[in-house]
Structures are given as structure tokens and as C-alpha cells.
Amino acid sequence: MKHTDPADVNWFVCDQCAFKTIRKNSLNAHINARHRPFEDIVWFECEYCAYKSKNKSNLKKHIMAKHTDPGDIKWLKCEQCSFETKRKDGLRDHVMVKHTNPENVQWLYCEHCPYKSSHDSTTYAITKNSKMSPDARAPIQYLKFMEPLLRPFMFNWSKTQSVDIAQQLNGGIRYFDLRIATKAASAAFYFVHNLYCEQVDAVFAAINRFLDTHPKEVVILDCQHFFSFNSNAHKRFISLIASVFDKKLLPYTPKTARLSLERMIRIRCQVIVIYRSFAVKLEEFLWPSASLPTPWPNTVSTDRLIACLNEGLKNRNYASGYVSQCVLTPTLWFAIRHLFSSLEAKCVLPLEKQKYAWLRKQKPGVGGVNIVISDFVHYQDNQFSREVISLNQKLLDKF
């Protein structure tokens, strides 16, 4: 498999979700764990205790950890040091990391990691005539009868991007921060940020076209918030995701340490969908919130924002992804005090200098940044993307 073109692989594909595998027994285990009715599940039971699992390999690990005398374990030992492990892949990874010269490794360089990301990615479509959306804050909702008068001011404080999805992709953005809502008397889904933005299917289609013409690119769609959604809406929205991206969707795995761009390209999966809702359990291609924490600084103070970003990186869990929200967030009363100004003038431009100063102090990899989001990512000929890409050189300089 290591030297086989993915197009020549005989995939075993689940007929109920986007999961696929090269092994039939893995497909059977997947169906047993994810899709079989509870009363029909085949359980693998421990002969020594009450433990049981849907997965045979989990049972083996349990017996090895809980019921096997260390003296009876066949340890795999490193030939170059005292390291030993129970697992072949653990020994292989150890040898690669500790005893292999980087010049002898077949590296896959990714110019897009750490990830460049846009905040409220679809607000470029907001206009002064856009209708108020259900995510608008409560005091504004109470003034809905004044909506025609409020829209121009809401426009100024809701727009966080000026270029469309295709331009963002061409500018290097690979992570998209999304807020989704339904609309009365419409079956369609819309992106929102106080006002209705673009229709979801048009944006998804643009992203899919880009991926079709760039087979070695990967995007992350972070479905952060849902408004006016019920269970049926979630099912319809998830069905839309599956119909657009189909086999490009990467099934969720908790073992993110082993997830690599190289592997995703090899199996032709180009889309990771983070789904921050109870409905995440409905499909295997939906990734839960815990796989990509995104703490919100929620401040209009540049100093407090930088302190929050640093503290977040200091305490982050490096077994998962992590989003650094490099954005200032105005409160409603801040916006009212500066009613005739805009988010761009009061929260974006004042941050530009400090944002890049902070970025240049960062490093990629363990102990560093992963995903960084920003407003108005097109500024200065996509300087934000270029600054984040340049962080990769620090990683390459280690080798």
C-alpha cells in the first residue's frame, strides 16, 4: 500500500456514511460499531472481567493492559537504545523520530500549515440591504421593527471579510469559520453574522470546485454555530455536506497525532468538518468540538487579546488541533458608542501591527501555533497568509 496509487486501491466503502478502508474486516468493525442496532451489536467480551467492546482490537488492548503479566508480554526492543514497546507501530515511530536522519526521510512539505484562517469567513456577502438574521443579539432583535434603519449600522459592525471564498482560497486560506442559520419560508441554508450572508450551497460548491482542481489541498470547515436549527434541519444540513463533498470527507478519528497531510492526500480525503452540535454523532465524517478547541478571547483590548493568545498556547493540549482567534470582538455597547464608525476601523486596523508582531514571535509544531484566524485576510496582498506560511521555515530550520 505504501507505493500504490490511491486510484488503484480496491476500497471497501460504507453504504451508510463516508467511511472507507482498504480492509474488509475494518469495514465490518465500523458497521458493527456505528450503524448496527444496539440489540444486534456483536460484543467482544473479556473472559476475565465484565469489560466488553464493539471492537476486537480494543478487547486485545484491554487484556494486554489489565490482565497480562508484564513477564509474559513479548516486548519489541529498539536496536539502538533501551526503548521498548508492545506495538510494532510504536517501535516504527520511535525509530523514525529518534534514530532516523531527516535527510533520509521522504518528507512531504506543506506550505499551508500552520493553517491560515478567516474569521466569520462568509461575511463578504453582507450588504446594507441584507436582512437581520437570528444570531443578532437580543437587544437588537427587540428592535426588529426598526430593521430598515438599523441595517446600515449593522452592516458596518458585522462585515469581517471583503473577498469571497474563491479569493480567500487563492490567497491561501484553508480553514473557514462558519455560522449557519435557516430562514423562514425557505428550505435553503444561509451563512450569517447578525445579517444574512450567502447561501450555503453556493459557497460549498465553490470550495468543492477548488478541491477538484487542487487534489493536494485540504480544507477545514468549522461549523461553529447553528441558529433556528432543529433536529430535522441538522439532518438536512449534514446531508447537504455529504452530497457536495462525498468521498472527500475524512472520517473522524481521535488519533489526531497520526493524522497527516500525506495520509489525507493518499486516501483522497480533502475535507475535515468540525460540527459543534449534539448532531455530531449522526455521521462519522463529523468531527466533535474537542478535536479542535477554539477559545474566544472576547475583548476589544489589544493587550488582553495578546495575553489571552499566549496563555491559550501555553495551556493547550497538543494531542488535538487548536485555534488561536487573533481578533478583537466589540460588545454591543462598544458598537453603539462608535455608531458611525465600523468594526474594520475600530477593531481590525488598530490590531494589524500588534497581530504581526505576535505572529512573528510564534513557532509551529509542539509548543506553538496550529490554526490562526483573522479578520479581513486580504489586507496588503494577503500578508496574513504570507506571515503564517513563513512560520514553517522555523520548522524546516530544525532539520
C-alpha positions as CSV (number, residue, x, y, z in Angstrom):
1,M,0.0,0.0,0.0
2,K,2.8,2.4,0.6
3,H,3.7,2.6,-3.1
4,T,0.2,2.1,-4.6
5,D,-1.6,4.9,-6.4
6,P,-4.9,5.5,-4.5
7,A,-6.8,5.2,-7.8
8,D,-5.7,1.6,-8.0
9,V,-6.8,0.7,-4.4
10,N,-9.8,-1.6,-4.0
11,W,-11.7,0.4,-1.3
12,F,-14.3,-1.1,0.9
13,V,-16.9,1.7,1.2
14,C,-19.6,2.0,3.9
15,D,-23.0,2.4,2.2
16,Q,-24.3,4.4,5.1
17,C,-21.7,7.1,5.5
18,A,-18.4,8.4,4.1
19,F,-16.2,5.9,5.8
20,K,-13.8,3.8,3.6
21,T,-11.0,1.4,4.3
22,I,-8.6,-1.0,2.5
23,R,-9.6,-3.9,4.7
24,K,-12.9,-5.7,4.7
25,N,-12.7,-6.6,8.4
26,S,-12.2,-2.9,9.2
27,L,-15.4,-2.1,7.3
28,N,-17.3,-4.8,9.2
29,A,-16.0,-3.5,12.5
30,H,-17.1,0.0,11.5
31,I,-20.6,-1.1,10.6
32,N,-20.8,-3.1,13.9
33,A,-19.7,-0.1,15.9
34,R,-21.5,2.7,14.1
35,H,-24.6,1.5,12.3
36,R,-25.9,-1.8,13.7
37,P,-29.0,-1.5,16.0
38,F,-28.0,-1.9,19.7
39,E,-29.7,-5.2,20.1
40,D,-27.8,-6.6,17.1
41,I,-24.3,-5.5,18.0
42,V,-21.7,-8.2,18.2
43,W,-19.9,-7.7,21.5
44,F,-16.4,-8.9,22.2
45,E,-16.3,-9.8,25.9
46,C,-13.4,-10.2,28.2
47,E,-13.1,-13.6,29.8
48,Y,-11.5,-12.2,32.9
49,C,-13.9,-9.3,33.8
50,A,-17.1,-7.5,32.8
51,Y,-15.4,-5.4,30.1
52,K,-16.8,-5.7,26.6
53,S,-16.2,-3.8,23.4
54,K,-17.6,-3.5,19.9
55,N,-14.1,-3.7,18.5
56,K,-11.9,-6.8,18.8
57,S,-8.7,-4.8,18.8
58,N,-9.9,-2.8,21.8
59,L,-10.5,-6.1,23.6
60,K,-7.0,-7.2,22.9
61,K,-5.6,-3.9,24.2
62,H,-7.7,-4.2,27.3
63,I,-6.5,-7.8,28.0
64,M,-2.9,-6.7,27.4
65,A,-3.2,-3.7,29.8
66,K,-5.3,-5.2,32.5
67,H,-4.8,-9.0,32.6
68,T,-1.4,-9.8,31.2
69,D,1.6,-10.2,33.4
70,P,4.5,-8.0,32.2
71,G,6.7,-11.0,32.2
72,D,4.5,-12.7,29.6
73,I,4.5,-9.7,27.2
74,K,6.6,-10.0,24.0
75,W,8.3,-6.7,24.1
76,L,9.6,-5.1,20.9
77,K,13.0,-3.6,21.6
78,C,14.8,-0.8,19.8
79,E,18.2,-1.9,18.4
80,Q,19.8,1.5,19.0
81,C,18.6,2.4,22.6
82,S,16.8,1.0,25.6
83,F,13.3,1.9,24.3
84,E,10.8,-1.0,24.2
85,T,7.1,-1.2,23.4
86,K,4.2,-3.6,22.9
87,R,3.3,-2.3,19.5
88,K,5.0,-2.5,16.1
89,D,3.8,0.9,15.0
90,G,5.1,2.4,18.3
91,L,8.6,1.0,17.6
92,R,8.5,2.2,14.0
93,D,7.5,5.7,15.0
94,H,10.2,5.7,17.7
95,V,12.9,4.8,15.2
96,M,11.7,7.4,12.7
97,V,11.7,10.2,15.3
98,K,14.8,9.3,17.4
99,H,17.2,7.5,15.1
100,T,16.5,8.5,11.5
101,N,18.4,11.3,9.8
102,P,15.9,13.8,8.4
103,E,17.8,13.7,5.1
104,N,16.8,10.0,4.7
105,V,13.2,10.6,5.4
106,Q,10.7,11.2,2.5
107,W,9.3,14.4,3.8
108,L,6.1,16.0,2.5
109,Y,6.4,19.7,2.9
110,C,3.1,21.5,3.5
111,E,3.2,25.3,2.8
112,H,-0.2,25.7,4.4
113,C,0.5,24.5,7.9
114,P,0.2,26.2,10.4
115,Y,-3.2,26.9,8.9
116,K,-4.3,30.4,7.7
117,S,-7.9,31.0,8.6
118,S,-10.6,33.6,8.1
119,H,-12.9,34.7,10.9
120,D,-16.6,34.7,10.0
121,S,-15.5,33.7,6.6
122,T,-18.6,34.4,4.5
123,T,-19.4,38.0,5.7
124,Y,-18.1,39.4,2.4
125,A,-21.6,38.8,1.1
126,I,-23.3,41.1,3.6
127,T,-24.8,44.3,2.1
128,K,-26.7,47.2,3.6
129,N,-29.9,45.5,2.3
130,S,-29.2,42.2,4.0
131,K,-32.0,41.0,6.3
132,M,-31.4,40.6,10.0
133,S,-30.5,37.0,11.0
134,P,-31.5,35.0,14.1
135,D,-28.0,35.3,15.6
136,A,-28.3,39.1,16.1
137,R,-28.1,39.9,19.8
138,A,-31.2,40.1,21.9
139,P,-31.5,43.9,22.3
140,I,-31.3,44.3,18.5
141,Q,-33.9,41.6,18.0
142,Y,-36.3,43.5,20.1
143,L,-35.8,46.5,17.7
144,K,-36.6,44.4,14.6
145,F,-39.5,46.7,13.8
146,M,-36.7,49.3,13.1
147,E,-34.7,47.0,10.9
148,P,-34.6,49.2,7.8
149,L,-33.0,51.9,9.9
150,L,-30.6,49.6,11.7
151,R,-29.2,47.7,8.7
152,P,-26.6,50.3,7.6
153,F,-25.1,50.3,11.2
154,M,-25.3,46.5,11.5
155,F,-23.5,46.3,8.1
156,N,-20.6,48.3,9.4
157,W,-20.2,46.1,12.5
158,S,-20.9,42.7,11.0
159,K,-18.7,42.6,8.0
160,T,-15.3,40.9,8.8
161,Q,-14.2,39.9,5.3
162,S,-14.2,41.6,1.9
163,V,-13.2,38.9,-0.6
164,D,-15.2,35.9,-1.5
165,I,-14.4,32.2,-0.8
166,A,-12.7,31.6,-4.1
167,Q,-10.4,34.6,-3.5
168,Q,-9.7,33.5,0.1
169,L,-8.8,30.0,-1.2
170,N,-6.5,31.5,-3.8
171,G,-5.0,33.8,-1.2
172,G,-4.0,30.7,1.0
173,I,-6.9,30.4,3.4
174,R,-7.7,26.8,4.3
175,Y,-9.8,27.0,7.4
176,F,-13.3,28.6,7.4
177,D,-15.2,29.8,10.4
178,L,-18.9,29.3,9.7
179,R,-22.2,30.4,11.3
180,I,-25.3,28.8,9.8
181,A,-29.0,29.5,10.0
182,T,-32.3,28.7,8.4
183,K,-34.7,31.3,7.0
184,A,-38.5,31.3,7.3
185,A,-40.3,30.1,4.2
186,S,-37.1,28.8,2.7
187,A,-35.6,25.3,2.5
188,A,-32.1,26.7,1.9
189,F,-29.4,27.2,4.5
190,Y,-27.5,30.5,4.9
191,F,-24.4,31.8,6.5
192,V,-25.0,34.6,9.0
193,H,-23.4,37.2,11.2
194,N,-26.1,39.4,12.5
195,L,-27.3,39.7,8.9
196,Y,-27.9,37.0,6.3
197,C,-24.8,36.3,4.1
198,E,-24.5,34.0,1.2
199,Q,-26.4,30.8,0.6
200,V,-24.5,27.7,1.9
201,D,-24.7,25.5,-1.2
202,A,-23.1,28.2,-3.4
203,V,-20.1,28.5,-1.0
204,F,-19.8,24.7,-0.7
205,A,-19.8,24.4,-4.5
206,A,-17.0,27.0,-4.8
207,I,-14.9,25.1,-2.3
208,N,-15.5,21.8,-4.0
209,R,-14.5,23.2,-7.4
210,F,-11.3,24.4,-5.9
211,L,-10.6,21.0,-4.3
212,D,-11.3,19.3,-7.7
213,T,-8.6,21.3,-9.3
214,H,-6.2,21.2,-6.4
215,P,-6.1,17.5,-5.3
216,K,-3.3,18.0,-2.9
217,E,-5.1,20.7,-0.9
218,V,-7.0,20.2,2.4
219,V,-9.6,22.5,3.9
220,I,-11.3,22.6,7.4
221,L,-14.9,23.7,7.6
222,D,-15.6,24.7,11.2
223,C,-19.4,24.8,11.7
224,Q,-19.2,26.9,14.8
225,H,-22.8,28.0,15.5
226,F,-26.3,27.0,14.3
227,F,-29.3,29.3,14.6
228,S,-33.0,28.4,14.1
229,F,-32.0,24.7,13.7
230,N,-34.0,21.7,14.9
231,S,-33.1,18.0,14.5
232,N,-34.6,17.8,11.1
233,A,-32.6,20.9,9.9
234,H,-29.4,19.3,11.2
235,K,-30.2,16.1,9.2
236,R,-30.8,18.1,6.1
237,F,-27.7,20.2,6.5
238,I,-25.5,17.1,7.1
239,S,-27.0,15.5,4.1
240,L,-26.0,18.6,2.1
241,I,-22.4,18.3,3.3
242,A,-22.3,14.7,2.3
243,S,-23.8,15.3,-1.1
244,V,-21.4,18.1,-2.0
245,F,-18.1,16.7,-0.7
246,D,-18.9,12.9,-0.7
247,K,-15.7,10.9,-0.6
248,K,-13.5,13.9,0.1
249,L,-14.8,13.9,3.7
250,L,-12.3,12.5,6.2
251,P,-14.0,10.2,8.8
252,Y,-13.4,11.3,12.4
253,T,-10.5,9.7,14.3
254,P,-9.5,10.5,17.9
255,K,-5.9,9.6,17.0
256,T,-5.0,13.0,15.6
257,A,-1.3,12.6,16.3
258,R,-1.2,10.1,13.4
259,L,-3.2,12.4,11.1
260,S,-1.0,13.9,8.3
261,L,-1.5,15.8,5.1
262,E,0.4,13.0,3.4
263,R,-2.1,10.4,4.6
264,M,-5.1,12.5,3.6
265,I,-3.8,13.0,0.1
266,R,-3.0,9.3,-0.2
267,I,-6.6,8.3,0.6
268,R,-8.0,11.3,-1.3
269,C,-9.8,12.9,1.6
270,Q,-9.6,16.7,1.4
271,V,-12.2,18.0,3.8
272,I,-12.4,18.0,7.6
273,V,-15.8,19.1,9.0
274,I,-15.9,20.3,12.7
275,Y,-19.5,20.1,13.8
276,R,-20.1,21.9,17.1
277,S,-23.6,20.4,17.9
278,F,-25.2,17.4,19.5
279,A,-25.9,16.2,15.9
280,V,-22.2,15.5,15.5
281,K,-23.0,11.8,16.3
282,L,-25.2,11.4,13.3
283,E,-22.3,10.8,10.8
284,E,-18.8,9.5,11.1
285,F,-17.3,12.3,8.9
286,L,-18.3,14.9,11.6
287,W,-15.6,15.9,14.0
288,P,-16.5,17.0,17.5
289,S,-15.6,20.3,19.2
290,A,-13.0,18.6,21.4
291,S,-10.9,17.8,18.3
292,L,-10.3,21.5,17.6
293,P,-10.7,23.8,20.7
294,T,-11.2,27.4,19.7
295,P,-11.2,29.6,22.9
296,W,-12.7,33.1,22.4
297,P,-10.8,36.0,23.8
298,N,-13.9,38.2,23.7
299,T,-12.2,41.6,24.2
300,V,-11.7,44.9,22.5
301,S,-8.3,45.4,24.2
302,T,-5.3,44.5,22.2
303,D,-3.2,43.9,25.3
304,R,-5.7,41.5,26.8
305,L,-6.1,39.7,23.4
306,I,-2.3,39.1,23.1
307,A,-2.2,37.9,26.7
308,C,-5.1,35.5,26.1
309,L,-3.5,34.1,23.0
310,N,-0.2,33.5,24.8
311,E,-2.0,31.9,27.8
312,G,-4.0,29.7,25.4
313,L,-0.9,28.4,23.7
314,K,0.8,27.8,27.0
315,N,-2.0,25.6,28.3
316,R,-3.2,23.9,25.0
317,N,-3.5,20.2,24.6
318,Y,-1.0,19.2,21.8
319,A,-2.9,15.9,21.3
320,S,-5.5,17.9,19.4
321,G,-5.7,20.8,17.0
322,Y,-6.1,24.4,18.3
323,V,-7.4,27.7,17.0
324,S,-5.9,31.0,18.1
325,Q,-8.6,33.7,17.5
326,C,-6.5,36.7,16.7
327,V,-9.5,39.1,16.5
328,L,-11.0,41.8,18.6
329,T,-14.7,41.5,19.5
330,P,-16.8,44.6,20.0
331,T,-19.6,44.5,22.6
332,L,-22.9,45.9,21.6
333,W,-22.3,49.0,23.8
334,F,-18.9,49.5,22.2
335,A,-20.5,49.5,18.8
336,I,-23.2,51.9,20.0
337,R,-20.6,54.3,21.4
338,H,-18.9,54.3,17.9
339,L,-22.1,54.0,16.0
340,F,-20.9,55.9,12.9
341,S,-17.7,54.0,12.7
342,S,-17.1,50.3,11.8
343,L,-15.6,47.1,13.0
344,E,-12.9,47.5,10.4
345,A,-11.9,50.9,11.7
346,K,-12.1,50.2,15.4
347,C,-11.2,46.5,15.8
348,V,-9.2,45.5,12.7
349,L,-6.9,48.3,11.7
350,P,-5.8,49.1,15.3
351,L,-4.7,45.4,15.7
352,E,-2.7,45.0,12.5
353,K,0.7,46.0,13.8
354,Q,0.4,44.0,17.1
355,K,-1.0,41.0,15.2
356,Y,2.0,40.6,13.0
357,A,4.4,41.3,15.9
358,W,2.8,38.5,17.8
359,L,2.8,36.1,14.8
360,R,6.5,36.6,14.2
361,K,7.2,35.5,17.7
362,Q,5.4,32.2,17.3
363,K,6.6,28.8,16.2
364,P,4.9,25.8,14.5
365,G,4.7,22.3,15.9
366,V,4.7,21.2,19.5
367,G,4.7,24.2,21.8
368,G,3.5,26.5,19.0
369,V,0.5,27.7,17.0
370,N,-1.7,25.5,14.8
371,I,-4.6,27.5,13.3
372,V,-4.8,31.3,13.4
373,I,-7.8,33.2,12.4
374,S,-8.0,36.8,11.4
375,D,-10.4,39.5,10.0
376,F,-10.0,41.0,6.5
377,V,-7.4,38.5,5.4
378,H,-6.9,40.1,2.1
379,Y,-5.1,43.2,3.5
380,Q,-1.7,44.1,2.0
381,D,-1.9,41.5,-0.8
382,N,-2.7,38.6,1.6
383,Q,0.0,39.5,4.1
384,F,-1.7,37.4,6.8
385,S,-1.3,34.2,4.8
386,R,2.3,35.0,3.9
387,E,3.2,35.6,7.6
388,V,1.7,32.3,8.7
389,I,3.3,30.4,5.9
390,S,6.7,31.9,6.9
391,L,6.4,30.2,10.3
392,N,7.0,26.9,8.5
393,Q,10.5,27.9,7.8
394,K,11.3,27.8,11.5
395,L,10.2,24.2,11.5
396,L,12.4,23.4,8.5
397,D,15.4,25.2,10.0
398,K,15.5,22.4,12.7
399,F,16.5,19.9,10.1
